[in-house]
Amino acid sequence: MATELKDRIGIVEGDITTMDVDAIVNAANTTLLGGGGVDGAIHRAAGPELLEETRRIGGCPTGEARVTKGYRLPAKWVIHTVGPIWTGGDKHEDVLLANCYRNSLGAAVEVGAATLAFPSISTGAYRFPLERAVRIALKETKSFLEADQTVQKVIFVCFGGEVYRAYQEALDEVFD
Ligand code: ADP
């Protein structure tokens, strides 16, 4: 049973904008109007229609998620979630980051996405400690997949070797 669940998790190094999955998650900011990092890369790859749609949505609170189409991306959907800015850990950062994963998975279920790719939310410009963030990502995803069969596969797309190694290290700890 534990092995079966672990088989539904993938960890790859690469660029999330190239992922051929039903939905990719964007680490957005509360304005949903684009920005740097993965957010900028997703907007560039999806094309200007994405910004038109996110502008209509009008923003998203930290920890929540909003769905748009993927436009020129291989992915059919983009799930925009807003990670917490790390300010030392006493501003509910852990809970808010867990909410991002749970709400993004919930949004994937709503659109019927069977395959979903996540970036490492909050660990870039928002400075959330990487080892801590990957454990939250994996634990939250594990609990969700245990209770839901819509999302068959979740892929963590790691931008660089450091993020990739952090996920690999935490995977056995969380899933065994
Ligand atoms: P945040 O503001 O939530 O910290 P960032 O985009 O600054 O978001 O960083 C989140 C993570 O996304 C970091 O690990 C960063 O290296 C990674 N990242 C940046 N570009 C891409 C991309 N094209 N595909 C996947 N991950 C990316």
Boltz pocket constraint, residues with backbone or C-beta under 6 A from the ligand:
constraints:
  - pocket:
      binder: B
      contacts: [[A, 14], [A, 15], [A, 16], [A, 17], [A, 27], [A, 28], [A, 36], [A, 37], [A, 38], [A, 39], [A, 41], [A, 83], [A, 119], [A, 120], [A, 121], [A, 122], [A, 123], [A, 124], [A, 125], [A, 126], [A, 127], [A, 157], [A, 158], [A, 159], [A, 163]]
      max_distance: 6.0
